Amino acid sequence: MLTLFGSVAVAVMFLSYWFEPRSKWFVLIFAGACASTSAYSALAGVYPITVIEALWSIVAYQRFSQRSRHEAS
């Protein structure tokens, strides 16, 4: 079950990254998928990947915030 969770998280991460130029919401989905991959890595005991994916999630959320502000103005 854990492997299925990780596989789905990575697949969503890949697809949302691919569709990112289409909508700011794909950037937010990417951030959530990175957070899910981070959680999967933590549950699997792979802590270096946990940290890296958590950082990617923060970066993606910041990109979403910047893009939202840019599109609002």
PDB file of N, CA, C and O in Angstrom:
ATOM      1  N   MET A   1       0.825  -1.198   0.000  1.00  0.00           N
ATOM      2  CA  MET A   1       0.000   0.000   0.000  1.00  0.00           C
ATOM      3  C   MET A   1       0.867   1.259   0.000  1.00  0.00           C
ATOM      4  O   MET A   1       0.532   2.253  -0.645  1.00  0.00           O
ATOM      5  N   LEU A   2       1.983   1.210   0.727  1.00  0.00           N
ATOM      6  CA  LEU A   2       2.890   2.351   0.785  1.00  0.00           C
ATOM      7  C   LEU A   2       3.501   2.622  -0.591  1.00  0.00           C
ATOM      8  O   LEU A   2       3.656   3.778  -0.986  1.00  0.00           O
ATOM      9  N   THR A   3       3.846   1.566  -1.314  1.00  0.00           N
ATOM     10  CA  THR A   3       4.415   1.724  -2.653  1.00  0.00           C
ATOM     11  C   THR A   3       3.398   2.353  -3.603  1.00  0.00           C
ATOM     12  O   THR A   3       3.763   3.184  -4.434  1.00  0.00           O
ATOM     13  N   LEU A   4       2.144   1.973  -3.490  1.00  0.00           N
ATOM     14  CA  LEU A   4       1.096   2.551  -4.318  1.00  0.00           C
ATOM     15  C   LEU A   4       0.956   4.053  -4.028  1.00  0.00           C
ATOM     16  O   LEU A   4       0.835   4.858  -4.951  1.00  0.00           O
ATOM     17  N   PHE A   5       0.975   4.416  -2.754  1.00  0.00           N
ATOM     18  CA  PHE A   5       0.902   5.821  -2.362  1.00  0.00           C
ATOM     19  C   PHE A   5       2.065   6.606  -2.969  1.00  0.00           C
ATOM     20  O   PHE A   5       1.859   7.681  -3.534  1.00  0.00           O
ATOM     21  N   GLY A   6       3.269   6.082  -2.857  1.00  0.00           N
ATOM     22  CA  GLY A   6       4.439   6.746  -3.414  1.00  0.00           C
ATOM     23  C   GLY A   6       4.370   6.862  -4.922  1.00  0.00           C
ATOM     24  O   GLY A   6       4.736   7.893  -5.484  1.00  0.00           O
ATOM     25  N   SER A   7       3.908   5.822  -5.575  1.00  0.00           N
ATOM     26  CA  SER A   7       3.800   5.840  -7.040  1.00  0.00           C
ATOM     27  C   SER A   7       2.787   6.871  -7.515  1.00  0.00           C
ATOM     28  O   SER A   7       3.031   7.587  -8.487  1.00  0.00           O
ATOM     29  N   VAL A   8       1.661   6.946  -6.836  1.00  0.00           N
ATOM     30  CA  VAL A   8       0.641   7.933  -7.200  1.00  0.00           C
ATOM     31  C   VAL A   8       1.160   9.344  -6.943  1.00  0.00           C
ATOM     32  O   VAL A   8       0.951  10.236  -7.766  1.00  0.00           O
ATOM     33  N   ALA A   9       1.832   9.558  -5.818  1.00  0.00           N
ATOM     34  CA  ALA A   9       2.372  10.882  -5.497  1.00  0.00           C
ATOM     35  C   ALA A   9       3.371  11.336  -6.550  1.00  0.00           C
ATOM     36  O   ALA A   9       3.334  12.489  -6.980  1.00  0.00           O
ATOM     37  N   VAL A  10       4.255  10.457  -6.967  1.00  0.00           N
ATOM     38  CA  VAL A  10       5.253  10.810  -7.983  1.00  0.00           C
ATOM     39  C   VAL A  10       4.587  11.030  -9.341  1.00  0.00           C
ATOM     40  O   VAL A  10       4.985  11.928 -10.083  1.00  0.00           O
ATOM     41  N   ALA A  11       3.588  10.227  -9.673  1.00  0.00           N
ATOM     42  CA  ALA A  11       2.876  10.408 -10.946  1.00  0.00           C
ATOM     43  C   ALA A  11       2.158  11.757 -10.985  1.00  0.00           C
ATOM     44  O   ALA A  11       2.204  12.458 -11.996  1.00  0.00           O
ATOM     45  N   VAL A  12       1.502  12.117  -9.896  1.00  0.00           N
ATOM     46  CA  VAL A  12       0.820  13.414  -9.826  1.00  0.00           C
ATOM     47  C   VAL A  12       1.842  14.550  -9.904  1.00  0.00           C
ATOM     48  O   VAL A  12       1.601  15.568 -10.551  1.00  0.00           O
ATOM     49  N   MET A  13       2.975  14.366  -9.243  1.00  0.00           N
ATOM     50  CA  MET A  13       4.031  15.367  -9.284  1.00  0.00           C
ATOM     51  C   MET A  13       4.506  15.571 -10.730  1.00  0.00           C
ATOM     52  O   MET A  13       4.649  16.706 -11.186  1.00  0.00           O
ATOM     53  N   PHE A  14       4.744  14.485 -11.433  1.00  0.00           N
ATOM     54  CA  PHE A  14       5.200  14.553 -12.823  1.00  0.00           C
ATOM     55  C   PHE A  14       4.173  15.242 -13.714  1.00  0.00           C
ATOM     56  O   PHE A  14       4.522  16.148 -14.471  1.00  0.00           O
ATOM     57  N   LEU A  15       2.915  14.825 -13.635  1.00  0.00           N
ATOM     58  CA  LEU A  15       1.878  15.388 -14.499  1.00  0.00           C
ATOM     59  C   LEU A  15       1.613  16.861 -14.199  1.00  0.00           C
ATOM     60  O   LEU A  15       1.425  17.658 -15.118  1.00  0.00           O
ATOM     61  N   SER A  16       1.599  17.220 -12.940  1.00  0.00           N
ATOM     62  CA  SER A  16       1.345  18.621 -12.597  1.00  0.00           C
ATOM     63  C   SER A  16       2.510  19.504 -13.027  1.00  0.00           C
ATOM     64  O   SER A  16       2.301  20.649 -13.428  1.00  0.00           O
ATOM     65  N   TYR A  17       3.730  18.989 -12.949  1.00  0.00           N
ATOM     66  CA  TYR A  17       4.881  19.751 -13.430  1.00  0.00           C
ATOM     67  C   TYR A  17       4.788  19.952 -14.946  1.00  0.00           C
ATOM     68  O   TYR A  17       5.119  21.021 -15.457  1.00  0.00           O
ATOM     69  N   TRP A  18       4.348  18.942 -15.638  1.00  0.00           N
ATOM     70  CA  TRP A  18       4.218  18.994 -17.083  1.00  0.00           C
ATOM     71  C   TRP A  18       3.173  20.032 -17.510  1.00  0.00           C
ATOM     72  O   TRP A  18       3.374  20.765 -18.478  1.00  0.00           O
ATOM     73  N   PHE A  19       2.048  20.086 -16.770  1.00  0.00           N
ATOM     74  CA  PHE A  19       0.962  20.996 -17.113  1.00  0.00           C
ATOM     75  C   PHE A  19       1.068  22.360 -16.432  1.00  0.00           C
ATOM     76  O   PHE A  19       0.165  23.185 -16.568  1.00  0.00           O
ATOM     77  N   GLU A  20       2.142  22.606 -15.714  1.00  0.00           N
ATOM     78  CA  GLU A  20       2.325  23.850 -14.978  1.00  0.00           C
ATOM     79  C   GLU A  20       2.107  25.118 -15.814  1.00  0.00           C
ATOM     80  O   GLU A  20       1.479  26.052 -15.315  1.00  0.00           O
ATOM     81  N   PRO A  21       2.592  25.196 -17.056  1.00  0.00           N
ATOM     82  CA  PRO A  21       2.384  26.426 -17.836  1.00  0.00           C
ATOM     83  C   PRO A  21       0.913  26.738 -18.127  1.00  0.00           C
ATOM     84  O   PRO A  21       0.581  27.882 -18.440  1.00  0.00           O
ATOM     85  N   ARG A  22       0.048  25.764 -18.031  1.00  0.00           N
ATOM     86  CA  ARG A  22      -1.361  25.957 -18.372  1.00  0.00           C
ATOM     87  C   ARG A  22      -2.152  26.710 -17.308  1.00  0.00           C
ATOM     88  O   ARG A  22      -3.082  27.451 -17.627  1.00  0.00           O
ATOM     89  N   SER A  23      -1.779  26.516 -16.039  1.00  0.00           N
ATOM     90  CA  SER A  23      -2.554  27.139 -14.965  1.00  0.00           C
ATOM     91  C   SER A  23      -1.723  27.203 -13.687  1.00  0.00           C
ATOM     92  O   SER A  23      -0.895  26.333 -13.415  1.00  0.00           O
ATOM     93  N   LYS A  24      -1.968  28.259 -12.914  1.00  0.00           N
ATOM     94  CA  LYS A  24      -1.280  28.376 -11.631  1.00  0.00           C
ATOM     95  C   LYS A  24      -1.690  27.251 -10.683  1.00  0.00           C
ATOM     96  O   LYS A  24      -0.944  26.909  -9.766  1.00  0.00           O
ATOM     97  N   TRP A  25      -2.861  26.680 -10.899  1.00  0.00           N
ATOM     98  CA  TRP A  25      -3.348  25.625 -10.008  1.00  0.00           C
ATOM     99  C   TRP A  25      -2.508  24.356 -10.132  1.00  0.00           C
ATOM    100  O   TRP A  25      -2.402  23.589  -9.176  1.00  0.00           O
ATOM    101  N   PHE A  26      -1.917  24.133 -11.290  1.00  0.00           N
ATOM    102  CA  PHE A  26      -1.024  22.983 -11.429  1.00  0.00           C
ATOM    103  C   PHE A  26       0.241  23.178 -10.592  1.00  0.00           C
ATOM    104  O   PHE A  26       0.845  22.202 -10.149  1.00  0.00           O
ATOM    105  N   VAL A  27       0.642  24.423 -10.376  1.00  0.00           N
ATOM    106  CA  VAL A  27       1.787  24.700  -9.507  1.00  0.00           C
ATOM    107  C   VAL A  27       1.432  24.316  -8.065  1.00  0.00           C
ATOM    108  O   VAL A  27       2.248  23.734  -7.351  1.00  0.00           O
ATOM    109  N   LEU A  28       0.216  24.647  -7.652  1.00  0.00           N
ATOM    110  CA  LEU A  28      -0.228  24.281  -6.302  1.00  0.00           C
ATOM    111  C   LEU A  28      -0.356  22.760  -6.157  1.00  0.00           C
ATOM    112  O   LEU A  28       0.003  22.198  -5.122  1.00  0.00           O
ATOM    113  N   ILE A  29      -0.862  22.110  -7.183  1.00  0.00           N
ATOM    114  CA  ILE A  29      -0.951  20.646  -7.155  1.00  0.00           C
ATOM    115  C   ILE A  29       0.448  20.034  -7.069  1.00  0.00           C
ATOM    116  O   ILE A  29       0.669  19.063  -6.345  1.00  0.00           O
ATOM    117  N   PHE A  30       1.387  20.616  -7.816  1.00  0.00           N
ATOM    118  CA  PHE A  30       2.773  20.155  -7.751  1.00  0.00           C
ATOM    119  C   PHE A  30       3.322  20.286  -6.334  1.00  0.00           C
ATOM    120  O   PHE A  30       3.998  19.381  -5.845  1.00  0.00           O
ATOM    121  N   ALA A  31       3.037  21.403  -5.673  1.00  0.00           N
ATOM    122  CA  ALA A  31       3.498  21.598  -4.288  1.00  0.00           C
ATOM    123  C   ALA A  31       2.917  20.525  -3.372  1.00  0.00           C
ATOM    124  O   ALA A  31       3.622  19.972  -2.528  1.00  0.00           O
ATOM    125  N   GLY A  32       1.637  20.236  -3.541  1.00  0.00           N
ATOM    126  CA  GLY A  32       1.006  19.190  -2.732  1.00  0.00           C
ATOM    127  C   GLY A  32       1.563  17.806  -3.023  1.00  0.00           C
ATOM    128  O   GLY A  32       1.733  16.994  -2.114  1.00  0.00           O
ATOM    129  N   ALA A  33       1.844  17.540  -4.287  1.00  0.00           N
ATOM    130  CA  ALA A  33       2.427  16.248  -4.657  1.00  0.00           C
ATOM    131  C   ALA A  33       3.836  16.103  -4.098  1.00  0.00           C
ATOM    132  O   ALA A  33       4.231  15.015  -3.680  1.00  0.00           O
ATOM    133  N   CYS A  34       4.600  17.204  -4.088  1.00  0.00           N
ATOM    134  CA  CYS A  34       5.936  17.159  -3.478  1.00  0.00           C
ATOM    135  C   CYS A  34       5.829  16.875  -1.984  1.00  0.00           C
ATOM    136  O   CYS A  34       6.623  16.113  -1.432  1.00  0.00           O
ATOM    137  N   ALA A  35       4.849  17.488  -1.336  1.00  0.00           N
ATOM    138  CA  ALA A  35       4.638  17.231   0.092  1.00  0.00           C
ATOM    139  C   ALA A  35       4.248  15.766   0.322  1.00  0.00           C
ATOM    140  O   ALA A  35       4.682  15.148   1.294  1.00  0.00           O
ATOM    141  N   SER A  36       3.435  15.223  -0.570  1.00  0.00           N
ATOM    142  CA  SER A  36       3.048  13.806  -0.461  1.00  0.00           C
ATOM    143  C   SER A  36       4.243  12.888  -0.662  1.00  0.00           C
ATOM    144  O   SER A  36       4.395  11.895   0.050  1.00  0.00           O
ATOM    145  N   THR A  37       5.084  13.216  -1.622  1.00  0.00           N
ATOM    146  CA  THR A  37       6.293  12.426  -1.850  1.00  0.00           C
ATOM    147  C   THR A  37       7.229  12.519  -0.654  1.00  0.00           C
ATOM    148  O   THR A  37       7.894  11.544  -0.303  1.00  0.00           O
ATOM    149  N   SER A  38       7.279  13.692  -0.030  1.00  0.00           N
ATOM    150  CA  SER A  38       8.075  13.856   1.177  1.00  0.00           C
ATOM    151  C   SER A  38       7.547  12.962   2.300  1.00  0.00           C
ATOM    152  O   SER A  38       8.318  12.319   3.012  1.00  0.00           O
ATOM    153  N   ALA A  39       6.229  12.932   2.444  1.00  0.00           N
ATOM    154  CA  ALA A  39       5.617  12.070   3.467  1.00  0.00           C
ATOM    155  C   ALA A  39       5.897  10.596   3.177  1.00  0.00           C
ATOM    156  O   ALA A  39       6.202   9.823   4.086  1.00  0.00           O
ATOM    157  N   TYR A  40       5.790  10.216   1.905  1.00  0.00           N
ATOM    158  CA  TYR A  40       6.092   8.838   1.519  1.00  0.00           C
ATOM    159  C   TYR A  40       7.537   8.478   1.873  1.00  0.00           C
ATOM    160  O   TYR A  40       7.799   7.405   2.417  1.00  0.00           O
ATOM    161  N   SER A  41       8.466   9.377   1.561  1.00  0.00           N
ATOM    162  CA  SER A  41       9.876   9.124   1.850  1.00  0.00           C
ATOM    163  C   SER A  41      10.112   8.984   3.354  1.00  0.00           C
ATOM    164  O   SER A  41      10.903   8.149   3.794  1.00  0.00           O
ATOM    165  N   ALA A  42       9.417   9.811   4.134  1.00  0.00           N
ATOM    166  CA  ALA A  42       9.551   9.719   5.592  1.00  0.00           C
ATOM    167  C   ALA A  42       9.038   8.372   6.091  1.00  0.00           C
ATOM    168  O   ALA A  42       9.667   7.734   6.935  1.00  0.00           O
ATOM    169  N   LEU A  43       7.898   7.948   5.567  1.00  0.00           N
ATOM    170  CA  LEU A  43       7.344   6.653   5.989  1.00  0.00           C
ATOM    171  C   LEU A  43       8.243   5.490   5.569  1.00  0.00           C
ATOM    172  O   LEU A  43       8.302   4.463   6.244  1.00  0.00           O
ATOM    173  N   ALA A  44       8.943   5.665   4.440  1.00  0.00           N
ATOM    174  CA  ALA A  44       9.849   4.627   3.960  1.00  0.00           C
ATOM    175  C   ALA A  44      11.213   4.703   4.642  1.00  0.00           C
ATOM    176  O   ALA A  44      12.047   3.815   4.467  1.00  0.00           O
ATOM    177  N   GLY A  45      11.441   5.765   5.420  1.00  0.00           N
ATOM    178  CA  GLY A  45      12.703   5.902   6.148  1.00  0.00           C
ATOM    179  C   GLY A  45      13.845   6.464   5.322  1.00  0.00           C
ATOM    180  O   GLY A  45      15.011   6.286   5.675  1.00  0.00           O
ATOM    181  N   VAL A  46      13.527   7.140   4.227  1.00  0.00           N
ATOM    182  CA  VAL A  46      14.551   7.719   3.356  1.00  0.00           C
ATOM    183  C   VAL A  46      14.581   9.220   3.634  1.00  0.00           C
ATOM    184  O   VAL A  46      14.001  10.014   2.893  1.00  0.00           O
ATOM    185  N   TYR A  47      15.262   9.589   4.708  1.00  0.00           N
ATOM    186  CA  TYR A  47      15.175  10.950   5.214  1.00  0.00           C
ATOM    187  C   TYR A  47      15.847  12.015   4.352  1.00  0.00           C
ATOM    188  O   TYR A  47      15.351  13.141   4.329  1.00  0.00           O
ATOM    189  N   PRO A  48      16.931  11.742   3.647  1.00  0.00           N
ATOM    190  CA  PRO A  48      17.463  12.791   2.759  1.00  0.00           C
ATOM    191  C   PRO A  48      16.460  13.207   1.673  1.00  0.00           C
ATOM    192  O   PRO A  48      16.336  14.390   1.358  1.00  0.00           O
ATOM    193  N   ILE A  49      15.755  12.236   1.113  1.00  0.00           N
ATOM    194  CA  ILE A  49      14.742  12.541   0.098  1.00  0.00           C
ATOM    195  C   ILE A  49      13.569  13.273   0.743  1.00  0.00           C
ATOM    196  O   ILE A  49      12.970  14.147   0.117  1.00  0.00           O
ATOM    197  N   THR A  50      13.239  12.932   1.970  1.00  0.00           N
ATOM    198  CA  THR A  50      12.174  13.626   2.699  1.00  0.00           C
ATOM    199  C   THR A  50      12.452  15.116   2.761  1.00  0.00           C
ATOM    200  O   THR A  50      11.573  15.932   2.485  1.00  0.00           O
ATOM    201  N   VAL A  51      13.677  15.467   3.123  1.00  0.00           N
ATOM    202  CA  VAL A  51      14.061  16.881   3.236  1.00  0.00           C
ATOM    203  C   VAL A  51      14.034  17.559   1.870  1.00  0.00           C
ATOM    204  O   VAL A  51      13.519  18.670   1.739  1.00  0.00           O
ATOM    205  N   ILE A  52      14.576  16.908   0.867  1.00  0.00           N
ATOM    206  CA  ILE A  52      14.629  17.501  -0.477  1.00  0.00           C
ATOM    207  C   ILE A  52      13.217  17.743  -1.011  1.00  0.00           C
ATOM    208  O   ILE A  52      12.936  18.815  -1.548  1.00  0.00           O
ATOM    209  N   GLU A  53      12.344  16.777  -0.873  1.00  0.00           N
ATOM    210  CA  GLU A  53      10.974  16.943  -1.363  1.00  0.00           C
ATOM    211  C   GLU A  53      10.219  17.996  -0.567  1.00  0.00           C
ATOM    212  O   GLU A  53       9.396  18.716  -1.133  1.00  0.00           O
ATOM    213  N   ALA A  54      10.476  18.101   0.718  1.00  0.00           N
ATOM    214  CA  ALA A  54       9.843  19.155   1.520  1.00  0.00           C
ATOM    215  C   ALA A  54      10.294  20.529   1.032  1.00  0.00           C
ATOM    216  O   ALA A  54       9.490  21.457   0.957  1.00  0.00           O
ATOM    217  N   LEU A  55      11.572  20.660   0.700  1.00  0.00           N
ATOM    218  CA  LEU A  55      12.074  21.928   0.162  1.00  0.00           C
ATOM    219  C   LEU A  55      11.453  22.236  -1.194  1.00  0.00           C
ATOM    220  O   LEU A  55      11.106  23.386  -1.464  1.00  0.00           O
ATOM    221  N   TRP A  56      11.306  21.230  -2.048  1.00  0.00           N
ATOM    222  CA  TRP A  56      10.647  21.429  -3.337  1.00  0.00           C
ATOM    223  C   TRP A  56       9.205  21.899  -3.135  1.00  0.00           C
ATOM    224  O   TRP A  56       8.713  22.748  -3.879  1.00  0.00           O
ATOM    225  N   SER A  57       8.547  21.352  -2.146  1.00  0.00           N
ATOM    226  CA  SER A  57       7.169  21.745  -1.856  1.00  0.00           C
ATOM    227  C   SER A  57       7.095  23.218  -1.468  1.00  0.00           C
ATOM    228  O   SER A  57       6.200  23.935  -1.916  1.00  0.00           O
ATOM    229  N   ILE A  58       8.029  23.670  -0.640  1.00  0.00           N
ATOM    230  CA  ILE A  58       8.063  25.076  -0.226  1.00  0.00           C
ATOM    231  C   ILE A  58       8.336  25.976  -1.424  1.00  0.00           C
ATOM    232  O   ILE A  58       7.673  26.999  -1.594  1.00  0.00           O
ATOM    233  N   VAL A  59       9.300  25.607  -2.247  1.00  0.00           N
ATOM    234  CA  VAL A  59       9.628  26.397  -3.437  1.00  0.00           C
ATOM    235  C   VAL A  59       8.424  26.484  -4.376  1.00  0.00           C
ATOM    236  O   VAL A  59       8.114  27.556  -4.895  1.00  0.00           O
ATOM    237  N   ALA A  60       7.757  25.374  -4.590  1.00  0.00           N
ATOM    238  CA  ALA A  60       6.599  25.364  -5.488  1.00  0.00           C
ATOM    239  C   ALA A  60       5.471  26.218  -4.924  1.00  0.00           C
ATOM    240  O   ALA A  60       4.802  26.931  -5.672  1.00  0.00           O
ATOM    241  N   TYR A  61       5.254  26.156  -3.620  1.00  0.00           N
ATOM    242  CA  TYR A  61       4.206  26.992  -3.021  1.00  0.00           C
ATOM    243  C   TYR A  61       4.541  28.479  -3.179  1.00  0.00           C
ATOM    244  O   TYR A  61       3.650  29.289  -3.432  1.00  0.00           O
ATOM    245  N   GLN A  62       5.804  28.835  -3.032  1.00  0.00           N
ATOM    246  CA  GLN A  62       6.211  30.227  -3.241  1.00  0.00           C
ATOM    247  C   GLN A  62       5.981  30.648  -4.689  1.00  0.00           C
ATOM    248  O   GLN A  62       5.554  31.774  -4.948  1.00  0.00           O
ATOM    249  N   ARG A  63       6.261  29.752  -5.632  1.00  0.00           N
ATOM    250  CA  ARG A  63       6.004  30.056  -7.050  1.00  0.00           C
ATOM    251  C   ARG A  63       4.520  30.253  -7.295  1.00  0.00           C
ATOM    252  O   ARG A  63       4.124  31.136  -8.056  1.00  0.00           O
ATOM    253  N   PHE A  64       3.689  29.429  -6.649  1.00  0.00           N
ATOM    254  CA  PHE A  64       2.244  29.582  -6.775  1.00  0.00           C
ATOM    255  C   PHE A  64       1.804  30.944  -6.237  1.00  0.00           C
ATOM    256  O   PHE A  64       1.005  31.633  -6.870  1.00  0.00           O
ATOM    257  N   SER A  65       2.319  31.327  -5.086  1.00  0.00           N
ATOM    258  CA  SER A  65       1.958  32.620  -4.485  1.00  0.00           C
ATOM    259  C   SER A  65       2.371  33.778  -5.384  1.00  0.00           C
ATOM    260  O   SER A  65       1.595  34.711  -5.592  1.00  0.00           O
ATOM    261  N   GLN A  66       3.579  33.722  -5.914  1.00  0.00           N
ATOM    262  CA  GLN A  66       4.052  34.784  -6.806  1.00  0.00           C
ATOM    263  C   GLN A  66       3.218  34.847  -8.078  1.00  0.00           C
ATOM    264  O   GLN A  66       2.867  35.929  -8.547  1.00  0.00           O
ATOM    265  N   ARG A  67       2.910  33.696  -8.623  1.00  0.00           N
ATOM    266  CA  ARG A  67       2.117  33.671  -9.859  1.00  0.00           C
ATOM    267  C   ARG A  67       0.709  34.185  -9.605  1.00  0.00           C
ATOM    268  O   ARG A  67       0.140  34.874 -10.452  1.00  0.00           O
ATOM    269  N   SER A  68       0.140  33.857  -8.449  1.00  0.00           N
ATOM    270  CA  SER A  68      -1.197  34.335  -8.107  1.00  0.00           C
ATOM    271  C   SER A  68      -1.200  35.864  -7.997  1.00  0.00           C
ATOM    272  O   SER A  68      -2.097  36.526  -8.519  1.00  0.00           O
ATOM    273  N   ARG A  69      -0.200  36.414  -7.322  1.00  0.00           N
ATOM    274  CA  ARG A  69      -0.121  37.868  -7.202  1.00  0.00           C
ATOM    275  C   ARG A  69       0.085  38.531  -8.554  1.00  0.00           C
ATOM    276  O   ARG A  69      -0.502  39.574  -8.840  1.00  0.00           O
ATOM    277  N   HIS A  70       0.924  37.920  -9.382  1.00  0.00           N
ATOM    278  CA  HIS A  70       1.201  38.472 -10.708  1.00  0.00           C
ATOM    279  C   HIS A  70      -0.062  38.467 -11.579  1.00  0.00           C
ATOM    280  O   HIS A  70      -0.341  39.442 -12.277  1.00  0.00           O
ATOM    281  N   GLU A  71      -0.818  37.375 -11.538  1.00  0.00           N
ATOM    282  CA  GLU A  71      -2.023  37.281 -12.339  1.00  0.00           C
ATOM    283  C   GLU A  71      -3.133  38.198 -11.816  1.00  0.00           C
ATOM    284  O   GLU A  71      -3.997  38.624 -12.582  1.00  0.00           O
ATOM    285  N   ALA A  72      -3.113  38.500 -10.521  1.00  0.00           N
ATOM    286  CA  ALA A  72      -4.136  39.381  -9.945  1.00  0.00           C
ATOM    287  C   ALA A  72      -3.916  40.832 -10.325  1.00  0.00           C
ATOM    288  O   ALA A  72      -4.861  41.619 -10.386  1.00  0.00           O
ATOM    289  N   SER A  73      -2.667  41.180 -10.578  1.00  0.00           N
ATOM    290  CA  SER A  73      -2.389  42.598 -10.902  1.00  0.00           C
ATOM    291  C   SER A  73      -2.428  42.888 -12.383  1.00  0.00           C
ATOM    292  O   SER A  73      -2.214  44.029 -12.794  1.00  0.00           O
TER     293      SER A  73
END
